[in-house]
Amino acid sequence: MATKKYTVTLPEELAEEIRREVGQGGFSAYVTQAIQRQREQDRLGELVDWMETEFGPVTKEELAAAEAERQEIIRWHEERVARERAESDVPEERRADAA
């Protein structure tokens, strides 16, 4: 991707804190990632606004259903990770016997 140098004004304390954390060469990358994240958030906000205009606001019931589904996905993932860890702790010859 082509790049172009811009001048921006930042609070000095914030800029120096970031520079200490990411180093001299990482400052531009950090700022670029922050701007990209903000653009994503802005676009998501625009999408939500459009969807609410088209379909109305999300109801409490819809939020509850979405949260229940999210929790189920989290449980499924945690169980899968636990299974994979347990299987990786079993010696290779025992895994072959179980199959």
Chimera marker file (.cmm) of the C-alpha trace (Angstrom):
<marker_set name="trace">
<marker id="1" x="0.000" y="0.000" z="0.000" r="1" g="1" b="0" radius="0.5"/>
<marker id="2" x="1.337" y="3.414" z="-0.891" r="1" g="1" b="0" radius="0.5"/>
<marker id="3" x="1.930" y="5.750" z="2.009" r="1" g="1" b="0" radius="0.5"/>
<marker id="4" x="2.041" y="9.500" z="2.357" r="1" g="1" b="0" radius="0.5"/>
<marker id="5" x="3.383" y="11.564" z="5.229" r="1" g="1" b="0" radius="0.5"/>
<marker id="6" x="0.897" y="13.772" z="7.112" r="1" g="1" b="0" radius="0.5"/>
<marker id="7" x="1.276" y="16.135" z="10.004" r="1" g="1" b="0" radius="0.5"/>
<marker id="8" x="-1.109" y="15.711" z="12.928" r="1" g="1" b="0" radius="0.5"/>
<marker id="9" x="-1.183" y="17.387" z="16.313" r="1" g="1" b="0" radius="0.5"/>
<marker id="10" x="-1.395" y="15.073" z="19.329" r="1" g="1" b="0" radius="0.5"/>
<marker id="11" x="-1.259" y="15.701" z="23.049" r="1" g="1" b="0" radius="0.5"/>
<marker id="12" x="2.454" y="15.450" z="23.856" r="1" g="1" b="0" radius="0.5"/>
<marker id="13" x="2.021" y="13.191" z="26.872" r="1" g="1" b="0" radius="0.5"/>
<marker id="14" x="-0.081" y="10.707" z="24.888" r="1" g="1" b="0" radius="0.5"/>
<marker id="15" x="2.300" y="10.691" z="21.928" r="1" g="1" b="0" radius="0.5"/>
<marker id="16" x="5.346" y="10.135" z="24.138" r="1" g="1" b="0" radius="0.5"/>
<marker id="17" x="3.613" y="7.341" z="26.042" r="1" g="1" b="0" radius="0.5"/>
<marker id="18" x="2.831" y="5.556" z="22.769" r="1" g="1" b="0" radius="0.5"/>
<marker id="19" x="6.348" y="6.114" z="21.436" r="1" g="1" b="0" radius="0.5"/>
<marker id="20" x="7.813" y="4.550" z="24.606" r="1" g="1" b="0" radius="0.5"/>
<marker id="21" x="5.550" y="1.526" z="24.246" r="1" g="1" b="0" radius="0.5"/>
<marker id="22" x="5.996" y="0.877" z="20.520" r="1" g="1" b="0" radius="0.5"/>
<marker id="23" x="9.411" y="2.371" z="19.822" r="1" g="1" b="0" radius="0.5"/>
<marker id="24" x="10.417" y="4.921" z="17.235" r="1" g="1" b="0" radius="0.5"/>
<marker id="25" x="9.642" y="2.756" z="14.213" r="1" g="1" b="0" radius="0.5"/>
<marker id="26" x="6.276" y="1.537" z="15.478" r="1" g="1" b="0" radius="0.5"/>
<marker id="27" x="4.598" y="4.882" z="16.016" r="1" g="1" b="0" radius="0.5"/>
<marker id="28" x="3.176" y="5.273" z="12.498" r="1" g="1" b="0" radius="0.5"/>
<marker id="29" x="1.941" y="1.671" z="12.468" r="1" g="1" b="0" radius="0.5"/>
<marker id="30" x="0.241" y="2.213" z="15.830" r="1" g="1" b="0" radius="0.5"/>
<marker id="31" x="-1.491" y="5.374" z="14.636" r="1" g="1" b="0" radius="0.5"/>
<marker id="32" x="-2.521" y="3.674" z="11.377" r="1" g="1" b="0" radius="0.5"/>
<marker id="33" x="-4.077" y="0.755" z="13.282" r="1" g="1" b="0" radius="0.5"/>
<marker id="34" x="-5.895" y="3.152" z="15.616" r="1" g="1" b="0" radius="0.5"/>
<marker id="35" x="-7.352" y="5.048" z="12.657" r="1" g="1" b="0" radius="0.5"/>
<marker id="36" x="-8.378" y="1.796" z="10.951" r="1" g="1" b="0" radius="0.5"/>
<marker id="37" x="-10.145" y="0.605" z="14.123" r="1" g="1" b="0" radius="0.5"/>
<marker id="38" x="-11.955" y="3.924" z="14.427" r="1" g="1" b="0" radius="0.5"/>
<marker id="39" x="-13.099" y="3.731" z="10.794" r="1" g="1" b="0" radius="0.5"/>
<marker id="40" x="-14.435" y="0.214" z="11.429" r="1" g="1" b="0" radius="0.5"/>
<marker id="41" x="-16.337" y="1.458" z="14.479" r="1" g="1" b="0" radius="0.5"/>
<marker id="42" x="-17.741" y="4.397" z="12.518" r="1" g="1" b="0" radius="0.5"/>
<marker id="43" x="-18.913" y="2.097" z="9.736" r="1" g="1" b="0" radius="0.5"/>
<marker id="44" x="-20.490" y="-0.315" z="12.206" r="1" g="1" b="0" radius="0.5"/>
<marker id="45" x="-22.327" y="2.618" z="13.756" r="1" g="1" b="0" radius="0.5"/>
<marker id="46" x="-23.580" y="3.640" z="10.314" r="1" g="1" b="0" radius="0.5"/>
<marker id="47" x="-24.741" y="0.071" z="9.677" r="1" g="1" b="0" radius="0.5"/>
<marker id="48" x="-26.613" y="-0.057" z="12.988" r="1" g="1" b="0" radius="0.5"/>
<marker id="49" x="-28.265" y="3.290" z="12.237" r="1" g="1" b="0" radius="0.5"/>
<marker id="50" x="-29.334" y="2.068" z="8.796" r="1" g="1" b="0" radius="0.5"/>
<marker id="51" x="-30.647" y="-1.246" z="10.151" r="1" g="1" b="0" radius="0.5"/>
<marker id="52" x="-32.646" y="0.510" z="12.860" r="1" g="1" b="0" radius="0.5"/>
<marker id="53" x="-34.104" y="2.855" z="10.250" r="1" g="1" b="0" radius="0.5"/>
<marker id="54" x="-35.030" y="-0.063" z="7.984" r="1" g="1" b="0" radius="0.5"/>
<marker id="55" x="-36.168" y="-2.616" z="10.576" r="1" g="1" b="0" radius="0.5"/>
<marker id="56" x="-36.690" y="-0.716" z="13.814" r="1" g="1" b="0" radius="0.5"/>
<marker id="57" x="-34.658" y="-0.884" z="16.992" r="1" g="1" b="0" radius="0.5"/>
<marker id="58" x="-33.483" y="-4.197" z="18.390" r="1" g="1" b="0" radius="0.5"/>
<marker id="59" x="-35.912" y="-5.489" z="21.005" r="1" g="1" b="0" radius="0.5"/>
<marker id="60" x="-34.984" y="-6.753" z="24.465" r="1" g="1" b="0" radius="0.5"/>
<marker id="61" x="-36.058" y="-10.220" z="23.363" r="1" g="1" b="0" radius="0.5"/>
<marker id="62" x="-33.747" y="-10.125" z="20.346" r="1" g="1" b="0" radius="0.5"/>
<marker id="63" x="-30.860" y="-8.958" z="22.523" r="1" g="1" b="0" radius="0.5"/>
<marker id="64" x="-31.547" y="-11.753" z="25.017" r="1" g="1" b="0" radius="0.5"/>
<marker id="65" x="-31.644" y="-14.348" z="22.227" r="1" g="1" b="0" radius="0.5"/>
<marker id="66" x="-28.384" y="-13.053" z="20.762" r="1" g="1" b="0" radius="0.5"/>
<marker id="67" x="-26.711" y="-13.111" z="24.187" r="1" g="1" b="0" radius="0.5"/>
<marker id="68" x="-27.911" y="-16.680" z="24.808" r="1" g="1" b="0" radius="0.5"/>
<marker id="69" x="-26.467" y="-17.727" z="21.451" r="1" g="1" b="0" radius="0.5"/>
<marker id="70" x="-23.186" y="-15.949" z="22.229" r="1" g="1" b="0" radius="0.5"/>
<marker id="71" x="-22.934" y="-17.735" z="25.577" r="1" g="1" b="0" radius="0.5"/>
<marker id="72" x="-23.599" y="-21.094" z="23.887" r="1" g="1" b="0" radius="0.5"/>
<marker id="73" x="-20.791" y="-20.419" z="21.390" r="1" g="1" b="0" radius="0.5"/>
<marker id="74" x="-18.439" y="-19.534" z="24.254" r="1" g="1" b="0" radius="0.5"/>
<marker id="75" x="-19.349" y="-22.775" z="26.093" r="1" g="1" b="0" radius="0.5"/>
<marker id="76" x="-18.865" y="-24.834" z="22.926" r="1" g="1" b="0" radius="0.5"/>
<marker id="77" x="-15.473" y="-23.234" z="22.291" r="1" g="1" b="0" radius="0.5"/>
<marker id="78" x="-14.302" y="-23.736" z="25.885" r="1" g="1" b="0" radius="0.5"/>
<marker id="79" x="-15.348" y="-27.399" z="25.784" r="1" g="1" b="0" radius="0.5"/>
<marker id="80" x="-13.537" y="-27.890" z="22.475" r="1" g="1" b="0" radius="0.5"/>
<marker id="81" x="-10.348" y="-26.286" z="23.786" r="1" g="1" b="0" radius="0.5"/>
<marker id="82" x="-10.519" y="-28.423" z="26.943" r="1" g="1" b="0" radius="0.5"/>
<marker id="83" x="-10.980" y="-31.590" z="24.840" r="1" g="1" b="0" radius="0.5"/>
<marker id="84" x="-8.071" y="-30.693" z="22.582" r="1" g="1" b="0" radius="0.5"/>
<marker id="85" x="-5.838" y="-29.979" z="25.574" r="1" g="1" b="0" radius="0.5"/>
<marker id="86" x="-6.838" y="-33.253" z="27.213" r="1" g="1" b="0" radius="0.5"/>
<marker id="87" x="-6.132" y="-35.154" z="24.003" r="1" g="1" b="0" radius="0.5"/>
<marker id="88" x="-2.747" y="-33.491" z="23.606" r="1" g="1" b="0" radius="0.5"/>
<marker id="89" x="-1.847" y="-34.603" z="27.139" r="1" g="1" b="0" radius="0.5"/>
<marker id="90" x="-2.531" y="-38.257" z="26.261" r="1" g="1" b="0" radius="0.5"/>
<marker id="91" x="0.576" y="-40.101" z="25.015" r="1" g="1" b="0" radius="0.5"/>
<marker id="92" x="0.545" y="-40.890" z="21.284" r="1" g="1" b="0" radius="0.5"/>
<marker id="93" x="0.277" y="-44.669" z="21.766" r="1" g="1" b="0" radius="0.5"/>
<marker id="94" x="-2.810" y="-44.290" z="24.005" r="1" g="1" b="0" radius="0.5"/>
<marker id="95" x="-4.469" y="-42.031" z="21.405" r="1" g="1" b="0" radius="0.5"/>
<marker id="96" x="-3.873" y="-44.712" z="18.740" r="1" g="1" b="0" radius="0.5"/>
<marker id="97" x="-5.421" y="-47.362" z="21.031" r="1" g="1" b="0" radius="0.5"/>
<marker id="98" x="-8.504" y="-45.215" z="21.616" r="1" g="1" b="0" radius="0.5"/>
<marker id="99" x="-9.096" y="-44.759" z="17.882" r="1" g="1" b="0" radius="0.5"/>
<link id1="1" id2="2" r="1" g="1" b="0" radius="0.2"/>
<link id1="2" id2="3" r="1" g="1" b="0" radius="0.2"/>
<link id1="3" id2="4" r="1" g="1" b="0" radius="0.2"/>
<link id1="4" id2="5" r="1" g="1" b="0" radius="0.2"/>
<link id1="5" id2="6" r="1" g="1" b="0" radius="0.2"/>
<link id1="6" id2="7" r="1" g="1" b="0" radius="0.2"/>
<link id1="7" id2="8" r="1" g="1" b="0" radius="0.2"/>
<link id1="8" id2="9" r="1" g="1" b="0" radius="0.2"/>
<link id1="9" id2="10" r="1" g="1" b="0" radius="0.2"/>
<link id1="10" id2="11" r="1" g="1" b="0" radius="0.2"/>
<link id1="11" id2="12" r="1" g="1" b="0" radius="0.2"/>
<link id1="12" id2="13" r="1" g="1" b="0" radius="0.2"/>
<link id1="13" id2="14" r="1" g="1" b="0" radius="0.2"/>
<link id1="14" id2="15" r="1" g="1" b="0" radius="0.2"/>
<link id1="15" id2="16" r="1" g="1" b="0" radius="0.2"/>
<link id1="16" id2="17" r="1" g="1" b="0" radius="0.2"/>
<link id1="17" id2="18" r="1" g="1" b="0" radius="0.2"/>
<link id1="18" id2="19" r="1" g="1" b="0" radius="0.2"/>
<link id1="19" id2="20" r="1" g="1" b="0" radius="0.2"/>
<link id1="20" id2="21" r="1" g="1" b="0" radius="0.2"/>
<link id1="21" id2="22" r="1" g="1" b="0" radius="0.2"/>
<link id1="22" id2="23" r="1" g="1" b="0" radius="0.2"/>
<link id1="23" id2="24" r="1" g="1" b="0" radius="0.2"/>
<link id1="24" id2="25" r="1" g="1" b="0" radius="0.2"/>
<link id1="25" id2="26" r="1" g="1" b="0" radius="0.2"/>
<link id1="26" id2="27" r="1" g="1" b="0" radius="0.2"/>
<link id1="27" id2="28" r="1" g="1" b="0" radius="0.2"/>
<link id1="28" id2="29" r="1" g="1" b="0" radius="0.2"/>
<link id1="29" id2="30" r="1" g="1" b="0" radius="0.2"/>
<link id1="30" id2="31" r="1" g="1" b="0" radius="0.2"/>
<link id1="31" id2="32" r="1" g="1" b="0" radius="0.2"/>
<link id1="32" id2="33" r="1" g="1" b="0" radius="0.2"/>
<link id1="33" id2="34" r="1" g="1" b="0" radius="0.2"/>
<link id1="34" id2="35" r="1" g="1" b="0" radius="0.2"/>
<link id1="35" id2="36" r="1" g="1" b="0" radius="0.2"/>
<link id1="36" id2="37" r="1" g="1" b="0" radius="0.2"/>
<link id1="37" id2="38" r="1" g="1" b="0" radius="0.2"/>
<link id1="38" id2="39" r="1" g="1" b="0" radius="0.2"/>
<link id1="39" id2="40" r="1" g="1" b="0" radius="0.2"/>
<link id1="40" id2="41" r="1" g="1" b="0" radius="0.2"/>
<link id1="41" id2="42" r="1" g="1" b="0" radius="0.2"/>
<link id1="42" id2="43" r="1" g="1" b="0" radius="0.2"/>
<link id1="43" id2="44" r="1" g="1" b="0" radius="0.2"/>
<link id1="44" id2="45" r="1" g="1" b="0" radius="0.2"/>
<link id1="45" id2="46" r="1" g="1" b="0" radius="0.2"/>
<link id1="46" id2="47" r="1" g="1" b="0" radius="0.2"/>
<link id1="47" id2="48" r="1" g="1" b="0" radius="0.2"/>
<link id1="48" id2="49" r="1" g="1" b="0" radius="0.2"/>
<link id1="49" id2="50" r="1" g="1" b="0" radius="0.2"/>
<link id1="50" id2="51" r="1" g="1" b="0" radius="0.2"/>
<link id1="51" id2="52" r="1" g="1" b="0" radius="0.2"/>
<link id1="52" id2="53" r="1" g="1" b="0" radius="0.2"/>
<link id1="53" id2="54" r="1" g="1" b="0" radius="0.2"/>
<link id1="54" id2="55" r="1" g="1" b="0" radius="0.2"/>
<link id1="55" id2="56" r="1" g="1" b="0" radius="0.2"/>
<link id1="56" id2="57" r="1" g="1" b="0" radius="0.2"/>
<link id1="57" id2="58" r="1" g="1" b="0" radius="0.2"/>
<link id1="58" id2="59" r="1" g="1" b="0" radius="0.2"/>
<link id1="59" id2="60" r="1" g="1" b="0" radius="0.2"/>
<link id1="60" id2="61" r="1" g="1" b="0" radius="0.2"/>
<link id1="61" id2="62" r="1" g="1" b="0" radius="0.2"/>
<link id1="62" id2="63" r="1" g="1" b="0" radius="0.2"/>
<link id1="63" id2="64" r="1" g="1" b="0" radius="0.2"/>
<link id1="64" id2="65" r="1" g="1" b="0" radius="0.2"/>
<link id1="65" id2="66" r="1" g="1" b="0" radius="0.2"/>
<link id1="66" id2="67" r="1" g="1" b="0" radius="0.2"/>
<link id1="67" id2="68" r="1" g="1" b="0" radius="0.2"/>
<link id1="68" id2="69" r="1" g="1" b="0" radius="0.2"/>
<link id1="69" id2="70" r="1" g="1" b="0" radius="0.2"/>
<link id1="70" id2="71" r="1" g="1" b="0" radius="0.2"/>
<link id1="71" id2="72" r="1" g="1" b="0" radius="0.2"/>
<link id1="72" id2="73" r="1" g="1" b="0" radius="0.2"/>
<link id1="73" id2="74" r="1" g="1" b="0" radius="0.2"/>
<link id1="74" id2="75" r="1" g="1" b="0" radius="0.2"/>
<link id1="75" id2="76" r="1" g="1" b="0" radius="0.2"/>
<link id1="76" id2="77" r="1" g="1" b="0" radius="0.2"/>
<link id1="77" id2="78" r="1" g="1" b="0" radius="0.2"/>
<link id1="78" id2="79" r="1" g="1" b="0" radius="0.2"/>
<link id1="79" id2="80" r="1" g="1" b="0" radius="0.2"/>
<link id1="80" id2="81" r="1" g="1" b="0" radius="0.2"/>
<link id1="81" id2="82" r="1" g="1" b="0" radius="0.2"/>
<link id1="82" id2="83" r="1" g="1" b="0" radius="0.2"/>
<link id1="83" id2="84" r="1" g="1" b="0" radius="0.2"/>
<link id1="84" id2="85" r="1" g="1" b="0" radius="0.2"/>
<link id1="85" id2="86" r="1" g="1" b="0" radius="0.2"/>
<link id1="86" id2="87" r="1" g="1" b="0" radius="0.2"/>
<link id1="87" id2="88" r="1" g="1" b="0" radius="0.2"/>
<link id1="88" id2="89" r="1" g="1" b="0" radius="0.2"/>
<link id1="89" id2="90" r="1" g="1" b="0" radius="0.2"/>
<link id1="90" id2="91" r="1" g="1" b="0" radius="0.2"/>
<link id1="91" id2="92" r="1" g="1" b="0" radius="0.2"/>
<link id1="92" id2="93" r="1" g="1" b="0" radius="0.2"/>
<link id1="93" id2="94" r="1" g="1" b="0" radius="0.2"/>
<link id1="94" id2="95" r="1" g="1" b="0" radius="0.2"/>
<link id1="95" id2="96" r="1" g="1" b="0" radius="0.2"/>
<link id1="96" id2="97" r="1" g="1" b="0" radius="0.2"/>
<link id1="97" id2="98" r="1" g="1" b="0" radius="0.2"/>
<link id1="98" id2="99" r="1" g="1" b="0" radius="0.2"/>
</marker_set>
